[in-house]
Each structure stands twice: as structure tokens, then as C-alpha cells.
């Protein structure tokens, strides 16, 4: 989630994470992350920590044109300071990016436009809990923006292929489409 302050105070954007200990009956909020952080998504890592991918925005004074990441070792109550992820571009504060994980295999998947505008939707893959990333596939070369992703078949002990499903806006927000990428072993 993100905090946006308007009208009664200066614009100040901060990511934060909601969490629940009782299956969603009640909710709590983590502390705000650094100024200039905004839309974010969270996935679980193989060691139980949480990974947050963050869109940098107005007020971010760190490295330009890259995504940010933060980690939590206490189920989202507190987060590490956001750090730039140089291998994940975010040209000019592009838009939200989605993240999904398969904790059994240490794999994370990130979906985001790889261009100077909202186009060329690309799937990135990490095989080491978000320590390094590679572009795995161009999902849609045209205009594409916000997305959500999910691992459709987590890798089993038998070594089945992993498919990632992606729901995304395309064609100037005229359509919403679902596709899946088969990433093999």
C-alpha cells in the first residue's frame, strides 16, 4: 500500500504493508518506508522473509530509473531501508510492478514495462530470492501498464515446469488480458 498526503500537507509518498495475524479479521500496518516510495507488492522468500518491490516516486532522492526492494524478517511488521535494484528498470517512475514467488525453488518473478513509457511488458526471473534478476520473456510488446502475477503451478519434487500467470492492462487501458509464461525447469 502507499500513503499519499494531499491538500492539508505537502505531497509525501510512503510505501507500507498491511498484515494480519488472525486470517484477516483484523489488520495492522507496518511503519512507513522512505519518502518517495509508493506502489508496492510483496512475495515470500524461501527462508520465510518477505520481499517488497517498490515503485520510486516523487520525493525519492536515491538512484534514478531503477526499482527498489526492501526485506522483512518479521512477517511485514518492519522493513529494511529500500535499496535500488539496478537490473530492474523503472524509467521515470513508470508504474506499479507485480511480483510472485515459488519459495520452494527460491524463484521470484517480476512483471513490469521495460521501456521509457508504459510498453514492452517484460517478465523477469530471480533464481536466488531476489539477489539477481534476468529478463526471462517479453510478454506483450505494445502499450501495457499495471499487472498482477501468480505462480500457477509451483515446482513439485518431480520437477514440473513453472507457469506464471499475468493479468495486465494493455492498449492504452482499453483492454485487460490474461496470459501465462511457461518458464520450464
C-alpha positions as CSV (number, residue, x, y, z in Angstrom):
1,X,0.0,0.0,0.0
2,X,1.0,3.6,-0.1
3,X,0.4,6.7,1.9
4,X,-0.4,9.8,-0.1
5,X,-0.8,13.2,1.6
6,X,-2.7,15.8,-0.3
7,X,-4.3,19.2,0.3
8,X,-3.7,19.5,4.0
9,X,0.1,18.8,3.9
10,X,2.9,18.7,1.3
11,X,2.9,15.7,-1.0
12,X,4.8,12.9,0.7
13,X,4.6,9.4,-0.6
14,X,5.5,6.3,1.5
15,X,5.1,2.6,1.0
16,X,3.8,0.4,3.8
17,X,2.5,-3.1,4.3
18,X,-0.8,-4.3,5.9
19,X,-0.6,-7.6,7.8
20,X,-2.9,-9.8,9.8
21,X,-2.3,-12.4,12.5
22,X,-5.9,-13.7,12.5
23,X,-6.7,-14.6,8.9
24,X,-7.8,-11.1,8.0
25,X,-10.3,-10.4,10.8
26,X,-8.2,-7.5,12.0
27,X,-5.4,-5.7,10.2
28,X,-2.2,-3.7,11.2
29,X,0.1,-1.5,9.2
30,X,3.9,-1.6,9.1
31,X,5.9,1.6,9.6
32,X,6.2,3.8,6.5
33,X,9.2,3.2,4.3
34,X,11.4,6.0,3.0
35,X,9.9,9.2,1.4
36,X,9.4,8.8,-2.3
37,X,8.3,5.2,-2.2
38,X,4.9,4.3,-3.5
39,X,3.0,1.4,-5.1
40,X,4.5,-1.9,-4.0
41,X,3.9,-5.6,-3.9
42,X,5.1,-8.4,-1.6
43,X,6.2,-12.0,-2.1
44,X,7.5,-14.7,0.3
45,X,11.1,-15.9,0.0
46,X,12.4,-19.4,0.6
47,X,13.6,-18.6,4.1
48,X,10.3,-17.1,5.2
49,X,11.4,-13.5,4.8
50,X,9.2,-11.1,2.7
51,X,10.4,-9.3,-0.4
52,X,8.8,-6.0,-1.4
53,X,9.2,-4.5,-4.9
54,X,8.6,-0.7,-4.8
55,X,7.9,2.0,-7.4
56,X,10.1,5.0,-6.7
57,X,8.2,8.3,-7.0
58,X,8.1,12.0,-6.1
59,X,10.4,12.6,-3.2
60,X,12.8,9.7,-3.9
61,X,16.3,11.0,-3.8
62,X,18.2,7.8,-4.5
63,X,19.3,6.1,-7.7
64,X,17.0,7.1,-10.7
65,X,15.3,4.8,-13.2
66,X,15.5,1.6,-11.1
67,X,13.1,-0.4,-9.0
68,X,13.5,-0.5,-5.2
69,X,13.4,-3.5,-2.9
70,X,13.0,-3.9,0.8
71,X,13.0,-7.1,3.0
72,X,11.2,-8.1,6.2
73,X,12.2,-10.8,8.6
74,X,9.2,-10.3,11.0
75,X,6.2,-11.0,8.7
76,X,6.0,-7.4,7.4
77,X,6.0,-5.6,10.7
78,X,9.3,-3.8,9.9
79,X,11.2,-3.4,6.6
80,X,14.8,-2.8,5.6
81,X,15.5,0.5,4.0
82,X,14.6,0.4,0.3
83,X,17.6,-0.3,-1.9
84,X,17.9,0.2,-5.7
85,X,17.8,-3.0,-7.9
86,X,19.9,-1.9,-10.9
87,X,18.9,-4.9,-13.1
88,X,15.2,-3.9,-12.8
89,X,14.5,-0.7,-14.7
90,X,11.8,1.8,-13.8
91,X,12.2,4.6,-16.3
92,X,10.9,7.9,-15.0
93,X,8.8,6.3,-12.2
94,X,7.0,4.2,-14.7
95,X,4.2,2.3,-12.8
96,X,3.4,-0.5,-10.4
97,X,5.1,-3.8,-11.0
98,X,3.9,-7.2,-9.8
99,X,5.8,-9.9,-8.0
100,X,5.1,-13.6,-7.4
101,X,7.2,-16.3,-5.8
102,X,7.8,-20.0,-5.6
103,X,9.5,-20.3,-2.2
104,X,10.4,-24.0,-2.7
105,X,12.7,-23.1,-5.6
106,X,14.0,-19.7,-4.4
107,X,12.4,-18.2,-7.5
108,X,10.8,-14.8,-7.8
109,X,9.0,-13.3,-10.8
110,X,8.7,-9.6,-11.5
111,X,6.5,-8.2,-14.3
112,X,6.9,-4.6,-15.4
113,X,7.2,-2.5,-18.6
114,X,10.8,-2.4,-20.0
115,X,10.7,0.9,-21.8
116,X,10.7,4.6,-21.3
117,X,6.9,4.6,-21.3
118,X,4.2,2.1,-20.4
119,X,5.0,-0.5,-23.0
120,X,7.0,-3.7,-23.6
121,X,5.7,-5.7,-20.7
122,X,8.5,-8.0,-19.5
123,X,8.8,-10.9,-17.1
124,X,12.0,-11.0,-15.0
125,X,13.1,-14.0,-13.0
126,X,15.3,-14.4,-10.0
127,X,16.6,-17.8,-9.0
128,X,18.2,-16.6,-5.8
129,X,15.5,-15.0,-3.7
130,X,15.8,-11.6,-5.4
131,X,19.6,-11.2,-5.2
132,X,19.9,-11.1,-9.0
133,X,17.5,-10.8,-11.9
134,X,17.4,-11.6,-15.6
135,X,14.8,-10.8,-18.3
136,X,13.0,-14.1,-19.0
137,X,10.4,-13.1,-21.6
138,X,8.7,-10.2,-23.4
139,X,5.1,-10.7,-22.6
140,X,3.5,-8.0,-24.6
141,X,5.5,-5.6,-26.9
142,X,2.7,-2.9,-27.1
143,X,1.3,-0.5,-24.6
144,X,1.0,-2.2,-21.3
145,X,0.8,-1.0,-17.7
146,X,-0.4,-2.3,-14.4
147,X,-0.2,-6.1,-13.8
148,X,-0.7,-8.8,-11.3
149,X,1.1,-12.1,-11.4
150,X,0.8,-15.5,-9.7
151,X,2.7,-18.8,-9.9
152,X,0.2,-21.2,-11.4
153,X,2.0,-24.5,-10.7
154,X,4.7,-24.3,-8.0
155,X,7.6,-26.6,-8.8
156,X,7.0,-30.0,-7.3
157,X,9.5,-32.6,-6.2
158,X,9.0,-34.2,-9.6
159,X,10.5,-31.1,-11.3
160,X,7.4,-29.9,-13.1
161,X,7.7,-26.7,-15.2
162,X,6.7,-23.4,-13.6
163,X,4.0,-21.3,-15.2
164,X,3.4,-17.7,-14.2
165,X,0.0,-16.2,-14.9
166,X,-0.1,-12.5,-15.6
167,X,-3.2,-10.2,-15.7
168,X,-2.4,-6.8,-17.2
169,X,-3.7,-3.6,-18.7
170,X,-2.9,-3.1,-22.4
171,X,-3.6,-1.0,-25.5
172,X,-3.9,2.4,-23.7
173,X,-6.0,1.0,-20.8
174,X,-8.6,-0.3,-23.3
175,X,-8.2,-4.0,-22.5
176,X,-7.3,-6.3,-19.6
177,X,-5.7,-9.5,-20.7
178,X,-4.5,-12.7,-19.1
179,X,-1.5,-14.7,-20.4
180,X,0.8,-17.3,-18.9
181,X,4.5,-17.8,-19.4
182,X,5.9,-21.4,-19.2
183,X,9.5,-21.0,-17.8
184,X,10.5,-24.6,-17.9
185,X,12.8,-26.2,-15.4
